[in-house]
C-alpha cells in the first residue's frame, strides 16, 4: 500500500526532531573535547581565531607581518603625481580619468610629477 502525503510529512517531522536531538548530543561531545584541548594546550581565543590576546600557536603570514610593521595598505603609498585642482595619483593601477584627460590634451606626465 502506498503512503499518503500526510504520512510522509509526519515521517519527515519525526526524522527532523530525531536529527535535531542527535545534533545536540554530538555538539555536546564536540564542545567537551574542545574544552579539554583548550585546557591541555593552554589555548587562547586568539589562537582559535576569535581575536583577543595575541596568538601563540599560529604562524606569521605576510599580512600579519605587514600589520606589525605599520603598513596601512594602498593609502600608505606616497603621491607621485598631482594636478592644480588637487587630484593625485600614486602611480599604481590604472591612470585616473583626470590624468588621462590631461595627457590627451597634450600635457606630459612629467608636468604632474610631485
Secondary structure as a PSIPRED ss2 file (coil, helix, strand):
# PSIPRED VFORMAT (PSIPRED V4.0)

   1 X C   1.000  0.000  0.000
   2 X C   1.000  0.000  0.000
   3 X C   1.000  0.000  0.000
   4 X C   1.000  0.000  0.000
   5 X H   0.000  1.000  0.000
   6 X H   0.000  1.000  0.000
   7 X H   0.000  1.000  0.000
   8 X H   0.000  1.000  0.000
   9 X H   0.000  1.000  0.000
  10 X H   0.000  1.000  0.000
  11 X H   0.000  1.000  0.000
  12 X H   0.000  1.000  0.000
  13 X H   0.000  1.000  0.000
  14 X H   0.000  1.000  0.000
  15 X H   0.000  1.000  0.000
  16 X H   0.000  1.000  0.000
  17 X H   0.000  1.000  0.000
  18 X H   0.000  1.000  0.000
  19 X H   0.000  1.000  0.000
  20 X H   0.000  1.000  0.000
  21 X H   0.000  1.000  0.000
  22 X H   0.000  1.000  0.000
  23 X H   0.000  1.000  0.000
  24 X H   0.000  1.000  0.000
  25 X H   0.000  1.000  0.000
  26 X H   0.000  1.000  0.000
  27 X H   0.000  1.000  0.000
  28 X H   0.000  1.000  0.000
  29 X H   0.000  1.000  0.000
  30 X H   0.000  1.000  0.000
  31 X H   0.000  1.000  0.000
  32 X H   0.000  1.000  0.000
  33 X H   0.000  1.000  0.000
  34 X H   0.000  1.000  0.000
  35 X H   0.000  1.000  0.000
  36 X H   0.000  1.000  0.000
  37 X H   0.000  1.000  0.000
  38 X H   0.000  1.000  0.000
  39 X H   0.000  1.000  0.000
  40 X H   0.000  1.000  0.000
  41 X H   0.000  1.000  0.000
  42 X C   1.000  0.000  0.000
  43 X C   1.000  0.000  0.000
  44 X C   1.000  0.000  0.000
  45 X C   1.000  0.000  0.000
  46 X C   1.000  0.000  0.000
  47 X C   1.000  0.000  0.000
  48 X C   1.000  0.000  0.000
  49 X C   1.000  0.000  0.000
  50 X C   1.000  0.000  0.000
  51 X C   1.000  0.000  0.000
  52 X C   1.000  0.000  0.000
  53 X C   1.000  0.000  0.000
  54 X C   1.000  0.000  0.000
  55 X C   1.000  0.000  0.000
  56 X C   1.000  0.000  0.000
  57 X C   1.000  0.000  0.000
  58 X C   1.000  0.000  0.000
  59 X C   1.000  0.000  0.000
  60 X C   1.000  0.000  0.000
  61 X C   1.000  0.000  0.000
  62 X H   0.000  1.000  0.000
  63 X H   0.000  1.000  0.000
  64 X H   0.000  1.000  0.000
  65 X H   0.000  1.000  0.000
  66 X H   0.000  1.000  0.000
  67 X H   0.000  1.000  0.000
  68 X H   0.000  1.000  0.000
  69 X H   0.000  1.000  0.000
  70 X C   1.000  0.000  0.000
  71 X C   1.000  0.000  0.000
  72 X C   1.000  0.000  0.000
  73 X H   0.000  1.000  0.000
  74 X H   0.000  1.000  0.000
  75 X H   0.000  1.000  0.000
  76 X H   0.000  1.000  0.000
  77 X C   1.000  0.000  0.000
  78 X C   1.000  0.000  0.000
  79 X C   1.000  0.000  0.000
  80 X C   1.000  0.000  0.000
  81 X E   0.000  0.000  1.000
  82 X E   0.000  0.000  1.000
  83 X C   1.000  0.000  0.000
  84 X C   1.000  0.000  0.000
  85 X C   1.000  0.000  0.000
  86 X C   1.000  0.000  0.000
  87 X C   1.000  0.000  0.000
  88 X E   0.000  0.000  1.000
  89 X E   0.000  0.000  1.000
  90 X C   1.000  0.000  0.000
  91 X C   1.000  0.000  0.000
  92 X C   1.000  0.000  0.000
  93 X C   1.000  0.000  0.000
  94 X C   1.000  0.000  0.000
  95 X C   1.000  0.000  0.000
  96 X C   1.000  0.000  0.000
  97 X H   0.000  1.000  0.000
  98 X H   0.000  1.000  0.000
  99 X H   0.000  1.000  0.000
 100 X H   0.000  1.000  0.000
 101 X H   0.000  1.000  0.000
 102 X H   0.000  1.000  0.000
 103 X H   0.000  1.000  0.000
 104 X H   0.000  1.000  0.000
 105 X C   1.000  0.000  0.000
 106 X C   1.000  0.000  0.000
 107 X C   1.000  0.000  0.000
 108 X C   1.000  0.000  0.000
 109 X H   0.000  1.000  0.000
 110 X H   0.000  1.000  0.000
 111 X H   0.000  1.000  0.000
 112 X H   0.000  1.000  0.000
 113 X E   0.000  0.000  1.000
 114 X C   1.000  0.000  0.000
